Amino acid sequence: MTKPQRFKLKNGLRVILVPESQNLTTTVMVSVEAGSEYETKNINGLSHFLEHMCFKGTHKRPTAMDIAAELDGLGAQYNAFTSQESTSYYAKAKNENAAEILDVVADMYLDPTFEHQEIEKERGVIIQELNMYEDTPMRRVAELFMNLVYGDQPAGWDIGGKKEIIKRLTRDDFVDYRGRHYLPQSTIVTISGGHATRDLLKKTEGYFKELPAGKKGAKPKTKESQKRPKELVSFKDVDQSHLIVGFRAFDVFDKRRYPLQVAADIMGGGMSSRLFQKVREELGAAYYVRTDADLYVDHGLLEMSAGVEHEKIDMVLKAALKEFDRIAKEPVGVQELKRAKEHLIGNLFMALEGSDELASFYAAQEIFGLKLSTPQEVAKSINAVTADQIRSVMGQIIRNDRLNLAVIGPFKKRSFLDILKV
């Protein structure tokens, strides 16, 4: 894969070109350092709501239909997503339509009108989206886990916010928040694929040179505090209990991140992983079971998630905690380590075949403030991980004062703290 080309415009905006001449598509992605962790409590959910509103009309394209019809007419795929620390807008199309999708995405980002009528309509859409997540325990349990671990601070709040806050957000809230965060120095335009060319760089500079300057609103530092295992058990009459058991880790800049990623893959990264084999194949207690390392600017987590049979939840928790304890104390075997590395690298390379995933890969690194690493460089770092490094990092985080459990299931007045220990 081609090494990315990084440019910084006069106003501070960053542009990343990732040319892939053999790719049949081009993706234009505009990302901003603004997500739910940049919010205050009284506007929690605004970052995500604002993302929706950028699709509802601009002065050049006054309605949502104008935007959608133009992108559909270009044969484009398009969407946006909001996370804890960033928001991204993108469109992907065949190479000959790259300039056109850049025009649309730039217009959406730079000139949303925030019409009162559209805000009122989209308010209802957002509330229905929150209802959908509430009815999707596999997803909702992840939000509860963050609530439990980080409590009443931005890292612990739901990205979508709460309905009562969504109902009272005003146009002034959108304008004020956008003015504090959607600034040149916090915006990244990533163009990847078959037409990631210098002429699109010039067009990008032309579109974004008028983006108003200002002082960027800061993200509050995440506070960490825990002395013993914690749990959050949410009652819901469901056919399957959904759980996340995990440990506080460290931020994305930590040199231990690659050993942690390999350890996560060993634990629950594929069908041959330890927890998949134990929980699904041996115990027959779950359909899905996986482990992930989620690292952010100033905090991070190692998590196992699973949907399990109600009657087997104790058995699953005990087995999982036993496996976490084992990897923290016993060295990983040569073949298992090799298999996990190949699984991680293979999945990374296959995911990046699409120009959209390639854009997201580099945009995320730039958002975090990391040195831009190619997939090959990431693979080299993964391959350098040793069994001793894995045992060391897992020994440092697999501890009771980092252990947390969130559960959604038909449990009233039920605690799992008696088995929640390593």
Backbone hydrogen bonds, N-H to C=O, Kabsch-Sander energy under -0.5 kcal/mol:
donor,donor_aa,acceptor,acceptor_aa,energy
5,Q,17,L,-3.0
6,R,4,P,-0.5
7,F,15,V,-3.1
9,L,13,L,-3.2
12,G,9,L,-2.0
14,R,187,T,-1.9
15,V,7,F,-2.8
16,I,189,V,-2.8
17,L,5,Q,-2.8
17,L,15,V,-0.5
18,V,191,I,-2.8
20,E,193,G,-2.7
23,N,20,E,-2.2
26,T,93,A,-2.8
27,T,192,S,-2.8
28,V,91,A,-2.6
29,M,27,T,-0.5
29,M,190,T,-2.7
30,V,89,Y,-3.0
31,S,29,M,-0.6
31,S,188,I,-3.2
32,V,87,T,-2.4
33,E,186,S,-2.2
34,A,32,V,-2.5
36,S,83,S,-1.6
37,E,84,Q,-3.0
38,Y,35,G,-2.1
39,E,36,S,-1.3
43,I,40,T,-1.6
44,N,41,K,-1.1
46,L,43,I,-2.4
48,H,159,I,-0.5
49,F,45,G,-2.1
50,L,46,L,-3.2
51,E,47,S,-1.6
52,H,48,H,-1.7
53,M,49,F,-2.1
54,C,50,L,-1.5
55,F,52,H,-1.7
56,K,53,M,-1.6
58,T,61,R,-3.2
59,H,111,D,-0.7
64,A,56,K,-0.6
67,I,63,T,-1.5
68,A,64,A,-2.7
69,A,65,M,-2.9
70,E,66,D,-1.6
71,L,67,I,-2.2
72,D,68,A,-2.9
73,G,69,A,-2.2
74,L,70,E,-0.7
74,L,71,L,-0.7
75,G,72,D,-1.8
76,A,71,L,-2.3
77,Q,92,K,-2.5
79,N,90,Y,-1.8
81,F,88,S,-2.1
83,S,86,S,-3.1
87,T,32,V,-1.8
88,S,81,F,-2.5
89,Y,30,V,-2.5
90,Y,79,N,-2.5
91,A,28,V,-1.9
92,K,77,Q,-3.0
93,A,26,T,-2.2
95,N,24,L,-1.5
97,N,94,K,-2.3
98,A,95,N,-1.8
101,I,97,N,-2.0
102,L,98,A,-1.9
103,D,99,A,-1.8
104,V,100,E,-1.8
105,V,101,I,-2.7
106,A,102,L,-2.5
107,D,103,D,-1.8
108,M,104,V,-2.4
109,Y,105,V,-2.1
110,L,106,A,-2.7
111,D,107,D,-2.4
113,T,57,G,-2.0
119,I,115,E,-2.4
120,E,116,H,-2.2
121,K,117,Q,-2.0
122,E,118,E,-2.9
123,R,119,I,-1.9
124,G,120,E,-1.1
125,V,121,K,-1.3
126,I,122,E,-2.8
127,I,123,R,-2.1
128,Q,124,G,-1.9
129,E,125,V,-2.1
130,L,126,I,-2.4
131,N,127,I,-2.2
132,M,128,Q,-2.2
133,Y,129,E,-2.1
134,E,130,L,-2.2
135,D,131,N,-1.6
136,T,133,Y,-1.6
139,R,136,T,-1.8
140,R,136,T,-2.7
141,V,137,P,-2.1
142,A,139,R,-1.2
143,E,139,R,-0.9
144,L,140,R,-2.1
145,F,141,V,-2.0
146,M,142,A,-1.8
147,N,143,E,-2.3
148,L,144,L,-2.5
149,V,145,F,-2.6
150,Y,146,M,-2.4
151,G,147,N,-1.7
153,Q,151,G,-1.9
156,G,153,Q,-2.3
157,W,153,Q,-0.6
157,W,154,P,-1.2
161,G,158,D,-0.6
162,K,44,N,-0.6
165,I,162,K,-0.7
166,I,162,K,-2.5
167,K,163,K,-2.4
168,R,165,I,-1.2
169,L,165,I,-0.8
169,L,166,I,-0.7
174,F,170,T,-1.4
175,V,171,R,-2.4
176,D,172,D,-2.7
177,Y,173,D,-2.4
178,R,174,F,-2.6
179,G,175,V,-1.9
180,R,176,D,-1.1
180,R,177,Y,-0.6
181,H,177,Y,-1.2
182,Y,178,R,-2.2
183,L,181,H,-2.2
186,S,183,L,-1.2
187,T,184,P,-1.5
188,I,31,S,-2.9
189,V,14,R,-2.7
190,T,29,M,-3.2
190,T,188,I,-0.6
191,I,16,I,-2.9
192,S,27,T,-2.1
193,G,18,V,-2.3
194,G,25,T,-2.2
196,A,193,G,-1.2
197,T,195,H,-1.8
200,L,197,T,-0.7
201,L,197,T,-1.2
202,K,198,R,-2.1
203,K,199,D,-1.9
204,T,200,L,-2.5
205,E,201,L,-2.3
206,G,202,K,-2.1
207,Y,203,K,-2.3
208,F,204,T,-2.6
209,K,205,E,-1.2
210,E,207,Y,-0.5
211,L,208,F,-1.5
216,K,214,G,-0.5
217,G,180,R,-2.4
230,K,403,L,-1.7
232,L,405,L,-2.0
234,S,232,L,-0.6
234,S,407,V,-3.2
235,F,233,V,-0.5
236,K,409,G,-1.9
238,V,236,K,-1.8
241,S,308,V,-2.5
242,H,408,I,-2.5
243,L,306,A,-2.7
244,I,406,A,-2.3
245,V,304,M,-2.4
246,G,404,N,-2.5
247,F,302,L,-2.6
248,R,402,R,-1.6
249,A,300,G,-2.9
252,V,296,Y,-2.8
254,D,251,D,-1.4
257,R,254,D,-1.8
258,Y,255,K,-0.5
260,L,256,R,-2.1
261,Q,257,R,-2.2
262,V,258,Y,-2.3
263,A,259,P,-2.3
264,A,260,L,-2.6
265,D,261,Q,-1.8
266,I,262,V,-2.3
267,M,263,A,-2.2
268,G,264,A,-2.8
269,G,265,D,-2.4
273,S,270,G,-1.5
274,R,266,I,-2.5
275,L,267,M,-3.0
277,Q,273,S,-2.4
278,K,274,R,-2.4
279,V,275,L,-2.9
280,R,275,L,-0.6
280,R,276,F,-1.6
281,E,276,F,-1.7
282,E,277,Q,-2.1
283,L,278,K,-2.0
284,G,280,R,-0.6
285,A,279,V,-2.4
287,Y,307,G,-0.9
290,R,305,S,-2.2
291,T,268,G,-2.0
292,D,303,E,-2.6
294,D,292,D,-0.6
294,D,301,L,-2.5
295,L,293,A,-0.6
296,Y,299,H,-3.1
301,L,294,D,-2.6
302,L,247,F,-2.3
303,E,292,D,-2.8
304,M,245,V,-2.8
305,S,290,R,-2.5
306,A,243,L,-2.1
307,G,288,Y,-1.5
308,V,241,S,-3.3
308,V,306,A,-0.5
309,E,285,A,-2.0
312,K,309,E,-1.6
313,I,310,H,-1.5
316,V,312,K,-2.5
317,L,313,I,-2.5
318,K,314,D,-2.4
319,A,315,M,-2.3
320,A,316,V,-2.8
321,L,317,L,-2.6
322,K,318,K,-1.9
323,E,319,A,-1.9
324,F,320,A,-2.4
325,D,321,L,-2.3
326,R,322,K,-2.0
327,I,323,E,-2.2
328,A,324,F,-1.1
329,K,325,D,-0.7
329,K,326,R,-1.0
330,E,326,R,-3.2
337,L,333,G,-2.4
338,K,334,V,-2.2
339,R,335,Q,-2.5
340,A,336,E,-2.1
341,K,337,L,-2.1
342,E,338,K,-2.4
343,H,339,R,-2.2
344,L,340,A,-2.5
345,I,341,K,-2.6
346,G,342,E,-2.6
347,N,343,H,-2.2
348,L,344,L,-2.1
349,F,345,I,-2.6
350,M,346,G,-2.3
351,A,347,N,-2.1
352,L,348,L,-1.5
353,E,350,M,-1.3
354,G,351,A,-0.9
358,L,354,G,-1.9
359,A,355,S,-2.0
360,S,356,D,-2.1
361,F,357,E,-2.2
362,Y,358,L,-1.7
363,A,359,A,-2.7
364,A,360,S,-2.3
365,Q,361,F,-1.1
366,E,362,Y,-2.1
367,I,363,A,-2.7
368,F,364,A,-2.1
369,G,365,Q,-0.9
370,L,365,Q,-2.7
373,S,371,K,-0.6
378,V,374,T,-2.3
379,A,375,P,-2.6
380,K,376,Q,-2.0
381,S,377,E,-1.8
382,I,378,V,-2.3
383,N,379,A,-2.8
384,A,380,K,-1.1
385,V,382,I,-1.5
390,I,386,T,-1.8
391,R,387,A,-2.4
392,S,388,D,-2.2
393,V,389,Q,-2.7
394,M,390,I,-2.5
395,G,391,R,-1.9
396,Q,392,S,-1.4
397,I,393,V,-1.3
398,I,394,M,-2.6
399,R,397,I,-2.2
402,R,399,R,-1.6
403,L,400,N,-0.9
404,N,246,G,-2.6
405,L,230,K,-1.7
406,A,244,I,-2.4
407,V,232,L,-2.5
408,I,242,H,-2.6
409,G,234,S,-2.0
411,F,409,G,-2.0
412,K,410,P,-0.6
419,I,416,F,-1.6
420,L,416,F,-0.9
421,K,419,I,-1.8
